[in-house]
Every structure is written in structure tokens, then in C-alpha cells.
């Protein structure tokens, strides 16, 4: 039956491939060529900036080293200092450092300065 359809299509159009299929494949090929150009553009930017990874959804996000189990995450790390009585945010910082080891003392100093006091408990 398939061979009969191919013979019929060949007799009508001179091709064994239906016109609708050729049209659909041409649209698909045009889409893939457009995507390939987009990825070549991204590759060009990566070559200029020497970055090894990019986030396609957020260009400002960076690859962060986190833990040995999950060594790379593309995103942000937010540090926040909150005062204890009213639970209000007094300081915050958004970084692309995936670790928090050095953040406490830095955020404590920023929070102390933001609250205008001589000492805080962190």
C-alpha cells in the first residue's frame, strides 16, 4: 500500500515525497538553521569573555562552585542580615560565590553599619 502511494505521488508531482512533507521539513530545517545561528552567537560571546558556561535564561547568572556532590550551579547566592526584634532585613548582598564560609563576618559588619550601632550579636 505504501509503495502504491509513493507511485501515485511520483506520477502526480514527479517526487515520491508528498509536498506537505517537503513543506514541513523545510520549515523544520529553517528553524534548526536559526537555532544553530543563535548557538554560534552564544559561542562567539563565550570565546570573547572566556566563560566556560552561560545561562540561557539569565545572562547575569554565573557558575558557582558549591559542594563536592554538586560542584557547579549556575545562579546566585543571597546573603541577608535580619534584625532580631522586628525581623526586618537590614542588609543583603547577591553574589555568585557558591559558598558561605566568609559571608557571616562580612554581612555582620554591613548590618552593624546599616543599623548605626557599635556592636551586634551575630
C-alpha positions, -999 to +999 in steps of 0.1 A: +000+000+000+028+024+009+045+016-025+012+024-043+010+058-026+046+066-035+039+056-071+008+078-071+028+108-056+055+102-082+030+103-111+013+135-098+043+155-086+074+139-100+085+131-065+079+102-041+078+126-012+044+144-006+045+182-010+031+186+025+060+166+039+086+187+020+070+219+032+070+207+068+107+196+065+117+229+050+101+248+080+118+225+104+152+230+086+147+268+087+140+266+124+171+245+131+193+268+110+180+297+131+188+279+163+223+270+150+229+306+143+218+315+178+241+290+194+270+302+172+263+337+185+264+324+221+297+306+213+312+338+199+303+357+231+318+328+252+350+330+232+353+367+238+345+366+275+364+333+280+335+319+300+330+282+300+293+282+308+264+305+302+228+307+315+204+309+286+176+322+308+196+348+328+228+361+313+240+376+346+240+343+364+274+327+368+287+292+375+292+289+413+313+262+430+292+248+457+298+213+473+317+182+462+284+165+454+271+193+432+303+211+421+287+237+398+254+255+399+246+284+376+228+310+397+231+334+426+237+332+463+219+357+485+232+368+519+207+385+542+210+401+576+178+404+597+174+423+630+161+402+658+133+423+673+111+431+643+126+406+618+134+433+593+160+429+566+188+454+574+213+443+547+215+419+518+240+410+491+236+389+460+268+371+449+279+344+425+300+328+452+286+293+459+299+291+494+290+309+526+322+304+547+333+341+546+299+356+544+289+358+581+316+383+593+311+405+562+273+406+565+276+413+602+298+443+596+274+456+569+244+450+591+261+468+621+268+498+599+233+498+584+217+499+618+241+525+631+252+507+662+286+500+677+281+463+682+257+435+672+253+398+680+258+376+650 
